[in-house]
Amino acid sequence: MLVNTYTVKAGDTLVLIAQQNGSSVPEVLALNPIVKDPDVIKVGWQLNLPATPSRPRLPPRMHADSQTCLSIEGSIECKEELVDVVHVTGSPHLCVLTAPQAKALKQEVAFVRELMDELHESLAAAQPVSHCARIEVPYAACSCTRCVKEDWTLKAEAAGVLTREAPVEPAEPSTPTPTTEEDLSGQLHTLQEARDWYQRYEPSLFSSNRRESNWEQLQQRKVQDIDAQITELRTQLAAQR
């Protein structure tokens, strides 16, 4: 091993000499049998030092067994670079995205923004609901506010942007079932009056409402339903007498 020599000066220590030379205390001790105690050196001593500084030792690996970048199940190592982090409103987590995922998300955001801009522009030019063309013709082209919203919603549904839930119809209030003869008689009287009203009813040709062509069939069906209820009530009254 090639060596250099160094003359010990006042204030020197073996540790300091080794550090300045880029070596270690054990290496200096191995080349200098004169030094019996690493803490005791004398001014004027000629010490041999390694001519080529030893390669500095690296600290021990702290995460040699870490599987941060590997699947716990032993899958292949991740090969895609993570490029973006997003947060979804209402979620407690952050989503880390690869480049393809970030690109797909940006395209989705741009599509939704374009769809919303289209809705706002259409509503700005829409007609009042009172001008709706679909009142007369259900499938006619119409640019009223209600039809613009309906057409846009159908388009958004088809694109998978939103999902509409069927409206929940309010439950009809339950009518107490008459039990006493007095209750049954009162219910019977009410039904008879309703039947008489429907039998006399005829839509006016001068009213603001359109006259339906099938009103007579609807009227007959309603009267038949009331007659069935009247028959059932009369049966219950007969059973109590």
trRosetta pair geometry for C-beta under 8 A, 3 or more apart (Angstrom, degrees):
i j d omega theta_ij theta_ji phi_ij phi_ji
1 31 7.8 -103 89 -94 132 116
1 50 6.5 -55 164 -126 123 83
1 51 7.4 174 159 19 74 96
2 50 7.6 74 84 -169 66 56
2 51 3.5 -43 115 24 101 146
2 52 6.6 75 63 -13 110 90
3 31 6.1 155 -117 -157 135 141
3 48 4.4 -7 178 -169 143 101
3 49 6.3 135 -165 64 81 37
3 50 6.4 -63 -113 -108 66 26
3 51 5.6 -122 -90 -38 10 90
4 21 7.6 -168 62 -139 125 122
4 48 7.4 139 72 -158 36 53
4 49 4.9 -30 66 66 88 95
4 50 7.5 4 19 92 87 22
4 51 5.2 123 -31 -98 86 67
5 46 5.3 -11 -167 -173 117 98
5 47 6.9 144 -157 74 60 42
5 48 6.1 -36 -98 -98 66 52
5 49 7.2 157 -101 16 14 86
6 17 6.3 148 115 -158 154 118
6 21 7.2 -96 -49 -72 151 131
6 46 7.4 144 69 -158 37 51
6 47 4.9 -28 63 64 91 95
6 48 8.0 166 19 -90 81 7
6 49 5.3 44 -10 -17 119 127
7 44 6.6 -20 -169 -141 97 29
7 45 7.3 159 -151 79 52 40
7 46 5.9 -25 -95 -98 69 64
7 47 7.8 170 -87 17 19 78
8 12 5.1 -141 -156 62 78 145
8 17 7.5 -50 -106 -78 81 144
8 41 5.4 -151 -127 145 154 116
8 42 6.4 111 87 90 147 39
8 43 5.5 -140 110 -122 96 33
8 44 6.3 -35 63 30 91 25
8 45 4.5 28 9 48 127 87
8 46 8.0 -121 -3 -64 83 21
8 47 6.3 80 -50 -15 94 114
9 12 5.3 104 57 -28 65 116
9 43 6.3 30 -152 -134 22 92
10 43 5.4 1 -69 -96 65 133
12 16 6.0 -145 -155 75 61 122
12 17 5.7 47 -174 -56 113 105
12 41 6.7 -63 101 89 102 131
12 43 7.8 133 30 -97 108 69
13 16 4.5 91 54 8 83 103
13 17 6.9 -152 88 -6 41 86
13 39 7.7 -19 -151 -138 102 52
13 41 7.2 144 -142 30 36 120
14 17 5.7 -53 -145 37 32 112
14 18 6.3 32 156 -19 65 107
14 25 5.6 75 133 -128 109 98
14 28 6.1 177 -168 97 97 145
14 29 7.6 45 -173 -63 142 86
14 35 6.8 104 -98 -157 136 152
14 38 5.0 -117 60 -168 155 76
14 39 7.4 -101 17 -83 118 25
14 41 5.7 139 -58 -29 90 134
15 18 5.9 -59 -150 37 28 109
15 19 6.3 26 154 -18 65 109
15 25 6.0 -27 -95 -72 62 118
15 38 7.8 69 -47 164 80 111
16 19 5.8 -56 -145 37 30 110
16 20 6.2 27 158 -17 65 109
17 20 6.0 -58 -147 38 27 109
17 21 6.3 15 158 -9 63 114
17 28 6.7 102 101 -120 111 159
17 47 6.8 37 163 78 155 157
17 49 7.3 -129 157 -90 103 127
18 21 6.0 -69 -148 45 28 104
18 23 5.0 -96 -158 84 78 80
18 24 5.5 34 177 -167 133 12
18 25 5.0 -104 -29 -67 165 53
18 27 7.1 129 -138 57 113 96
18 28 5.0 -110 -87 -21 102 134
19 22 7.7 38 -178 -69 30 28
21 28 7.7 113 55 -79 144 114
21 49 4.7 -105 -148 -173 160 139
21 50 7.0 128 147 50 122 79
21 53 6.5 179 145 -99 64 95
22 53 2.9 -12 108 -136 127 139
22 54 6.9 179 135 38 81 60
22 56 7.7 -84 -165 -62 87 91
23 27 4.6 -110 175 77 115 138
23 28 6.1 126 106 -49 128 88
23 49 6.3 -174 11 -166 147 90
23 50 4.9 136 -92 29 137 117
23 53 5.8 -133 -59 -137 70 68
23 54 5.3 87 -124 8 68 103
24 27 4.8 96 57 6 78 103
24 28 7.2 -146 96 -4 41 87
24 54 6.4 -43 -4 47 96 144
25 28 5.7 -57 -147 38 35 109
25 29 6.2 36 156 -20 68 107
25 38 5.8 40 -175 -143 127 134
26 29 5.6 -55 -145 38 32 113
26 30 6.3 36 156 -25 65 104
27 30 5.8 -52 -150 30 31 113
27 31 6.9 16 155 -8 62 108
27 50 5.7 -29 158 -30 130 125
27 54 6.1 -157 -65 -29 161 139
28 31 6.1 -67 -154 42 33 102
28 32 6.1 -10 162 14 70 120
28 35 7.6 16 131 33 94 157
28 47 6.7 9 -165 174 105 126
28 48 7.9 163 -149 84 62 63
28 49 6.4 -14 -110 -110 91 72
29 32 6.3 -82 -135 56 26 87
29 35 5.9 -108 -121 83 71 123
29 38 6.5 -50 -79 -88 123 98
31 47 7.6 87 101 177 106 76
31 48 4.0 -121 151 94 117 111
31 49 7.0 162 80 -87 154 20
31 50 7.1 -165 -37 -56 151 66
32 35 4.8 45 114 4 112 108
32 47 5.1 -22 -89 -142 146 82
32 48 5.6 178 -67 37 85 85
34 45 6.5 -180 113 -153 143 125
34 47 8.0 -128 56 -100 121 72
35 38 6.7 59 157 -94 121 45
35 40 7.6 163 -153 80 78 70
35 41 6.1 -20 -114 -93 109 92
35 45 7.9 99 -69 163 89 160
35 47 7.6 31 -40 -114 124 110
36 40 7.2 -17 66 68 81 117
37 40 4.1 43 76 24 113 107
41 45 6.0 -109 -175 34 91 145
41 47 7.6 -11 -149 -64 135 132
42 45 5.2 104 67 -33 78 110
50 53 6.5 123 95 -100 115 30
50 54 6.3 54 80 -39 166 84
59 62 7.6 4 124 -38 112 98
61 64 4.0 79 119 -61 131 101
63 66 3.8 -2 176 -19 100 130
63 68 7.7 -4 174 -7 134 119
67 70 4.4 -80 -159 64 81 99
67 71 7.6 -56 169 80 114 14
67 72 6.0 106 121 -90 147 61
69 77 6.2 25 133 -154 99 93
69 78 5.5 -113 -173 28 80 110
70 74 7.9 7 162 -117 110 27
70 75 7.5 170 -176 65 70 68
70 77 5.6 -48 -99 -104 82 72
70 78 7.6 -139 -89 -8 36 83
71 74 6.4 -54 90 38 97 18
71 75 3.5 31 36 36 150 101
71 76 7.6 38 11 44 118 31
76 79 7.5 -10 128 -27 112 106
80 98 4.2 4 144 -137 131 135
80 99 6.9 -137 -171 19 102 88
80 100 7.6 -62 -148 13 141 101
81 98 6.8 117 75 -143 43 78
81 99 6.5 42 69 -29 89 106
82 96 5.1 -8 -155 168 131 110
82 97 6.9 123 -153 76 75 33
82 98 6.0 -69 -101 -90 51 56
83 97 6.5 -55 59 95 75 82
83 98 6.6 64 11 -167 93 29
83 99 5.0 65 1 -77 144 69
83 102 5.5 -83 81 -9 111 153
84 96 7.6 156 86 -158 46 48
84 97 4.5 -17 67 57 94 112
84 101 7.9 -149 53 92 109 93
84 102 4.2 109 19 -104 137 129
84 105 7.9 -140 93 51 146 142
85 94 5.3 6 -175 171 106 120
85 95 7.0 153 -157 78 55 48
85 96 5.5 -21 -102 -101 80 63
85 97 7.1 -173 -82 12 28 84
86 94 7.2 153 75 -164 32 72
86 95 5.0 -22 64 62 84 102
86 97 6.5 34 2 -21 105 124
86 105 6.8 -150 -28 -180 162 163
87 91 6.9 -165 -172 68 69 101
87 93 8.0 -178 -130 100 74 40
87 94 5.5 -47 -85 -111 82 71
87 95 7.2 167 -88 15 30 82
88 91 4.3 46 74 11 97 130
88 93 8.0 11 36 70 97 76
88 95 6.6 52 -19 -13 100 125
97 101 4.0 -142 -158 98 94 116
97 102 4.4 126 122 -60 132 80
97 105 6.6 -65 -122 -5 159 139
98 101 4.8 90 50 12 73 106
98 102 6.9 -138 93 -7 34 90
99 102 5.8 -55 -143 37 29 110
99 103 6.4 30 157 -20 63 106
100 103 5.7 -56 -148 36 32 112
100 104 6.3 32 155 -19 66 106
101 104 5.7 -53 -146 36 32 110
101 105 6.4 34 154 -20 64 105
102 105 5.7 -53 -148 35 31 113
102 106 6.5 32 155 -19 64 105
103 106 5.9 -55 -150 35 31 110
103 107 6.5 31 152 -18 64 106
104 107 5.7 -55 -151 36 33 112
104 108 6.4 34 151 -20 65 105
105 108 5.6 -54 -149 35 33 112
105 109 6.3 32 154 -19 66 105
106 109 5.7 -51 -145 36 32 111
106 110 6.3 33 154 -19 64 106
107 110 5.7 -55 -147 37 31 111
107 111 6.3 33 153 -22 64 105
108 111 5.7 -53 -148 34 31 112
108 112 6.5 28 156 -16 65 105
109 112 5.9 -55 -148 38 31 108
109 113 6.3 31 154 -20 65 107
110 113 5.7 -54 -146 37 31 112
110 114 6.3 32 154 -20 64 106
111 114 5.8 -55 -150 36 30 111
111 115 6.4 31 152 -20 64 106
111 159 7.5 -164 155 176 126 138
111 161 7.9 -147 119 -83 106 119
112 115 5.5 -53 -148 36 33 114
112 116 6.4 32 154 -18 66 105
112 161 6.0 145 -107 -133 92 125
113 116 5.8 -55 -147 38 31 109
113 117 6.4 34 153 -21 64 105
114 117 5.7 -52 -147 35 31 113
114 118 6.5 37 152 -23 63 104
115 118 5.7 -52 -154 31 31 115
115 119 6.8 33 150 -19 63 102
115 152 7.8 130 178 -166 89 99
115 155 7.5 -173 -144 116 110 113
115 156 6.2 109 175 -96 141 93
115 159 7.1 -144 -93 59 147 163
115 161 6.4 -131 85 -63 170 170
116 119 5.6 -50 -152 32 37 113
116 120 6.5 34 153 -17 67 104
117 120 5.8 -55 -147 38 33 110
117 121 6.3 31 155 -17 66 108
118 121 5.9 -58 -147 38 29 109
118 122 6.3 27 156 -18 64 109
118 152 7.2 168 108 -122 101 112
119 122 5.8 -60 -148 38 29 109
119 123 6.2 25 157 -17 66 108
119 148 7.6 127 -149 151 67 101
119 149 7.7 59 -153 -109 107 59
119 152 4.8 82 -103 -149 99 157
120 123 5.9 -55 -144 38 29 109
120 124 6.4 35 154 -26 63 105
121 124 5.7 -52 -150 29 31 115
121 125 6.9 5 159 2 63 107
122 125 6.4 -73 -154 48 31 94
122 126 6.2 53 147 -57 67 99
122 143 7.6 -133 -170 -152 90 89
122 148 4.7 173 140 -160 116 124
122 152 6.7 178 59 -62 151 124
123 126 5.1 -33 -142 -3 37 125
123 145 6.4 54 -138 -130 81 83
123 148 5.9 166 -82 114 62 146
123 149 7.5 50 -88 -64 106 83
125 143 7.1 -43 116 171 89 128
126 143 5.6 -154 -130 156 62 77
126 144 6.0 71 178 -175 99 22
126 145 4.5 112 129 -79 142 60
126 148 4.7 -90 -100 -13 130 150
127 131 4.3 -73 148 70 129 135
127 132 7.9 176 95 -69 112 46
127 142 7.9 -99 48 179 120 79
127 143 5.4 87 3 95 100 84
127 144 4.6 -60 77 -97 90 63
127 145 7.2 -128 76 -24 43 69
128 131 5.4 95 65 4 75 98
128 144 6.4 -27 100 -142 26 98
128 145 6.8 -12 -137 -4 28 110
129 132 5.5 -2 -172 -40 55 112
129 144 5.2 106 -108 167 39 128
129 145 5.6 -62 -58 48 82 99
129 146 4.9 63 -114 -14 105 114
130 144 7.9 178 40 -133 34 135
131 144 5.5 174 75 -88 80 112
132 135 5.2 99 95 -26 102 97
132 142 5.7 32 -155 -165 64 146
132 144 4.4 -73 -87 15 71 160
132 146 6.3 -17 -94 51 129 119
132 147 6.3 142 -134 -28 96 116
133 136 6.8 -59 -176 41 53 97
133 137 6.4 -21 150 50 85 97
133 140 4.4 -102 127 104 111 133
133 141 7.0 8 74 81 147 46
133 142 4.2 -163 39 -94 98 100
133 144 7.4 175 3 -14 71 111
133 147 7.8 -15 41 -33 82 164
134 137 6.3 -81 -125 82 44 56
134 138 5.4 47 -169 -142 91 30
134 139 7.2 81 -126 -41 100 13
134 140 5.4 -163 -86 47 62 91
134 142 5.1 -81 -25 -25 96 151
134 147 6.1 142 -4 -88 132 128
136 140 7.3 20 75 -7 83 146
137 140 3.8 81 90 -38 114 115
142 147 4.0 64 93 51 111 175
143 147 6.8 -91 -86 79 9 118
143 148 6.2 42 -160 -65 52 103
144 147 5.0 79 56 17 81 103
144 148 6.8 -145 90 -11 35 90
145 148 5.8 -55 -145 33 27 113
145 149 6.5 24 158 -15 63 107
146 149 6.0 -60 -155 37 29 109
146 150 6.3 26 152 -18 65 109
147 150 5.4 -53 -143 38 36 113
147 151 6.1 35 158 -18 69 105
148 151 6.1 -56 -145 38 27 107
148 152 6.3 24 156 -17 63 110
149 152 5.8 -58 -145 39 28 110
149 153 6.2 31 155 -23 64 107
150 153 5.8 -54 -148 33 29 112
150 154 6.6 30 154 -18 62 104
151 154 5.8 -53 -152 34 32 112
151 155 6.6 32 151 -17 64 106
152 155 5.6 -56 -152 38 35 112
152 156 6.2 33 152 -18 68 106
153 156 5.7 -54 -144 38 32 110
153 157 6.3 35 154 -21 65 104
153 162 7.3 -70 -149 77 74 128
153 164 6.5 48 174 -53 121 133
154 157 5.7 -52 -148 35 30 113
154 158 6.4 31 154 -19 63 106
155 158 5.8 -54 -149 35 31 111
155 159 6.5 23 154 -12 64 109
156 159 5.8 -61 -148 42 32 107
156 161 4.3 -77 -168 61 87 119
156 162 4.9 18 136 28 119 103
157 160 7.7 44 179 -68 32 24
157 161 7.5 -85 -68 48 22 75
157 162 6.2 -62 -81 77 62 74
157 163 6.7 96 -127 -105 88 43
157 164 6.4 -49 -87 0 127 98
178 183 3.4 -178 -152 133 99 110
178 184 4.7 158 124 -72 133 55
178 186 7.2 -178 -115 58 142 93
178 187 4.8 -126 -24 -17 150 140
178 233 7.6 35 58 -129 134 104
178 236 7.8 122 89 115 100 151
179 183 6.0 43 41 50 48 147
179 184 7.9 -114 80 -44 8 94
180 183 4.6 99 55 5 78 101
180 184 7.0 -145 95 -4 41 87
181 184 5.7 -55 -146 39 33 111
181 185 6.2 34 155 -21 66 107
181 237 6.4 89 -137 -133 81 81
181 240 5.2 -164 -78 114 97 144
181 241 7.3 94 -113 -68 132 81
182 185 5.8 -55 -147 35 29 110
182 186 6.4 28 155 -18 63 106
183 186 5.8 -58 -151 36 30 110
183 187 6.3 28 154 -16 66 108
184 187 5.8 -56 -147 39 31 111
184 188 6.2 34 153 -23 65 107
184 233 5.6 163 -167 -166 90 94
184 236 5.6 -148 -127 101 140 115
184 237 5.0 177 128 -76 139 90
184 240 7.3 160 18 17 155 146
185 188 5.5 -53 -147 34 31 114
185 189 6.4 34 154 -21 64 104
185 237 6.9 93 -69 -108 72 131
186 189 5.8 -53 -150 33 31 112
186 190 6.6 32 153 -19 64 105
187 190 5.7 -54 -151 34 33 112
187 191 6.5 31 154 -17 66 106
187 233 5.8 -154 101 -123 110 143
188 191 5.9 -57 -149 37 31 109
188 192 6.4 32 154 -21 65 107
188 230 6.4 90 -143 -137 79 76
188 233 4.7 -177 -82 125 92 142
188 234 6.9 98 -119 -64 132 70
188 237 7.1 -10 -46 -40 147 140
189 192 5.8 -54 -148 34 31 112
189 193 6.6 30 155 -18 64 105
190 193 5.9 -57 -153 35 31 110
190 194 6.5 30 151 -18 65 107
191 194 5.5 -54 -148 37 34 112
191 195 6.3 36 153 -22 67 104
191 226 5.5 167 -172 -167 93 95
191 229 5.4 -145 -134 102 147 116
191 230 5.1 -174 119 -76 135 87
191 233 6.9 163 21 8 150 150
192 195 5.7 -50 -147 34 32 112
192 196 6.5 33 153 -19 63 104
192 230 6.5 92 -71 -111 74 130
193 196 5.8 -53 -149 35 32 111
193 197 6.5 34 152 -22 64 104
194 197 5.7 -53 -151 32 33 113
194 198 6.5 27 155 -14 66 105
194 226 5.7 -156 100 -125 108 143
195 198 6.0 -58 -149 39 31 107
195 199 6.3 32 153 -21 65 108
195 223 5.8 89 -148 -139 84 77
195 226 4.3 -174 -81 116 94 142
195 227 6.6 96 -120 -62 139 69
195 230 7.0 -22 -36 -40 147 138
196 199 5.7 -56 -147 36 31 112
196 200 6.4 21 158 -12 65 110
197 200 6.1 -67 -152 41 28 104
197 201 6.3 43 150 -45 65 103
198 201 5.4 -39 -145 9 35 121
198 219 5.9 168 174 -157 92 81
198 222 5.1 -135 -154 106 151 121
198 223 5.2 -169 106 -73 127 84
198 226 6.9 158 27 1 144 147
199 219 7.8 123 -102 170 32 110
199 223 5.9 82 -72 -106 81 134
201 219 6.3 -160 75 -123 108 122
203 207 6.6 -95 -179 27 85 136
203 209 7.1 -96 -158 88 123 115
203 211 5.0 162 105 -121 135 89
203 212 7.4 111 -5 28 162 76
203 215 5.8 -94 -5 -140 123 173
204 207 4.2 105 73 -27 104 101
205 211 6.3 -22 -108 -47 58 145
207 211 7.9 116 52 -65 103 85
211 215 6.9 -72 -176 -17 74 138
212 215 4.6 121 75 -54 97 90
212 218 7.4 24 100 7 140 139
214 217 4.8 -40 -177 37 87 116
214 218 6.0 89 125 -22 86 98
215 218 5.5 -58 -149 41 38 112
215 219 6.0 43 152 -25 70 105
216 219 5.6 -50 -145 34 31 114
216 220 6.4 32 155 -19 63 105
217 220 5.8 -54 -148 36 31 110
217 221 6.4 32 154 -20 64 106
218 221 5.7 -55 -148 35 32 112
218 222 6.4 32 155 -20 65 106
219 222 5.9 -56 -150 35 30 110
219 223 6.5 28 154 -17 64 106
220 223 5.8 -55 -148 37 32 110
220 224 6.4 33 153 -20 65 106
221 224 5.7 -55 -151 35 31 113
221 225 6.6 34 151 -21 64 103
222 225 5.7 -52 -152 32 34 112
222 226 6.6 29 153 -15 65 104
223 226 5.8 -55 -149 38 34 109
223 227 6.3 38 152 -22 66 106
224 227 5.6 -51 -146 35 33 114
224 228 6.6 37 154 -23 63 102
225 228 5.8 -53 -155 30 32 113
225 229 6.8 29 150 -15 63 104
226 229 5.6 -54 -153 37 38 111
226 230 6.3 40 149 -22 68 104
227 230 5.5 -51 -146 35 34 114
227 231 6.4 38 154 -21 65 103
228 231 5.8 -51 -150 33 31 113
228 232 6.6 31 152 -18 62 105
229 232 5.7 -54 -150 35 34 111
229 233 6.4 32 153 -17 66 105
230 233 5.8 -56 -149 38 32 109
230 234 6.4 32 154 -19 66 106
231 234 5.8 -55 -148 36 30 111
231 235 6.5 35 152 -22 63 104
232 235 5.7 -52 -153 31 33 114
232 236 6.7 31 151 -17 64 103
233 236 5.6 -53 -150 36 36 110
233 237 6.4 36 151 -19 67 104
234 237 5.6 -51 -145 36 35 112
234 238 6.3 38 155 -21 65 104
235 238 5.8 -53 -149 35 30 112
235 239 6.6 31 153 -21 62 105
236 239 5.8 -55 -152 32 32 113
236 240 6.8 25 154 -15 64 107
237 240 6.0 -63 -152 37 33 106
237 241 6.5 26 155 -21 68 111
238 241 6.0 -61 -145 33 32 108
